[in-house]
Amino acid sequence: QEFGNFTSQVIYANAKSLGMIEELPDFSKKDWQLKDSDFLFKRLSAESFWAPSITMVCADKTFETTNDKGQTVDDCIRSKISRDGIHWCVEYLGPRYSASVACLLGCVYNTGEKSPGQKSLRQCEKACNDQFMSISPVDERWINEMRLYSRSIVDRSAPIP
């Protein structure tokens, strides 16, 4: 499962919405995470115990405020990605995570009588990760045909598009 890839894409998309980067990288290219990644080092000073990444916790641009100690710090309206920069908001990221796990289990267990081969298993794994562990919209067929709970959508005899 590519949860790290998914959360990185979410953070990059949030960086774009915050105006910290101009365009999203091509997520299909190798080492896309290295492109314009300096924004990850910009931290929110409002938290005294941990300075989280702005793109992980902020829903809008930062503003100055005064903390309990009388210090001027940067704060923001919090996003629904992570409240504290440590824990992911399961209410918003969890459905894709759960769908991904269900899909991956389908790759292994929805094969009928025979055990899946390594090649078909990897193709199915890639299809699941491409569908659910990215910020791309989920193909409606994966939902409407109700294949996640009982069968993988991948036709093992056909090549993956």
N, C-alpha and C positions, 0 to 999 in steps of 0.2 A: 504494500500500500504506500502511496506517495503523499502522505499527509503533510510532510515538510514542504514538498513542492506546492501543494495547494495553499498552505498558509503563507508561503512566500509570495505567491501570485496575489493573494488577498492584500498583503501588506503593500506590494507594488501598486496595485489598483488604488488603494487608499492614498498612497503617496501622490499619485497622479491627481486624485480628487482634491487633495490639499494644496496642489500647485508646487509640490516639491520636486517633481520630475515632469517633463513635458509630454512624454509618450511612454506607453508600456513597451517593454522589450518583447521580442519575438520569443514566446515561451517554448517554442518547438526547437529552438537552437541550443546547442551545447553551451554550457557556462553562461546562460542568460542572466543568472543571478549576479554576475560580476559587472554588468553594464549599469553605469550610473547608480551605484549602490551607496554613495557617500551619505545620502539622506538617513540611512539606518543608524548613523552615529549621532544624529540630533536627538537630544534627550529632553524630557520634560522635567523641569526643576521643582515643580510643586510638591512632589513626593519626597519626603525627607529620608525614608528608609531605602528607596530604590528609585532610580531615575529611568523610567521606561522609555522606550523608543516612541517618539511622537506619532509615527505612522502606525504604531500598533495600538495606541490608546486614544488618539484624538479623532473626533468626527468633524472638526472644523479647525481653523487656524488658532494658534495660541494667543493668549492675552495675558497681560501682567495683572497680578493680584498680590495681596499681602497675606502671608501665612500666619499661623498661630504665634510664631516667634517674632512677628513684626518685620520679617524679611520680604523683599519684593521678589517674587518668583513667577515663572511662566506656568500657566495652567490652561486647560481647554475643556470644552464640552466633550465628554467621553464617548467613544465609539462603542459599537456592539461587537467588536472583534475581540478586545481584551480590556477588562476594567483596570487591571493593575500592571500589565506588561509581562506577567508571568503565566497567568492562566487564560486559556481560550474560553470565550463565551460559547458554551455548549448549545445554548438555545438557537444560535445562529449558524454555527459551523458544524454542529452535531448531525443534522440531517444528512449532509453530504458524506460525513464520516461513516454514519450507520449504513447508508446506501452502498458505499464502497465496500464495507465489510460483507454485507449481504451478497453483493455481486461477486466478490472474491470467493466466498464460500460456495456460491453457485458454480464457479469455475471448477471446483474440486468435486462437489457432491452431486451436481445435476448432470452427470454424464451417462446416466443409465447404468447398465451392468458393468461396463468396462472402465478401467482406470484411465484418466486422461494422459495423453502423451506429453512430454516436456514441451514440445513446440506448441501444441494447441493450448496447453495451460498458460504459457507465456503470452500467447495472442489474446487469450481471454483476460488475463491480468492487465495487459496493456489497454484493452478496450474498457475495462472497468475504471482504471486510473484516468484514462482520457475523458471519460464521461463524468466521473464524480470527484476526482482529485484535481480539478482545474476550475478556473472561474468562468469557463465557457458555459453557456446555457445547456442544460441537460436535454438531450434529444427526447421529445415527447413519447416516442415509441417505447423507451425504456420504462416509462411510467404507465402509459395507457394500456400496454399489452400485459402488464402485471407479471413480468418475467423475473423480477428480482427475487421473489419469495420461492419460486419453484424451478425456474430455468434461467440460464444465462441467455441473453439475446444473441450471442455470437453463434452463428451457424458454423460448426467446426469443420465443415467441408468446404466452406467458402473463405477466400482470403479476406483479411481485415482491410476495410477501405482506408 
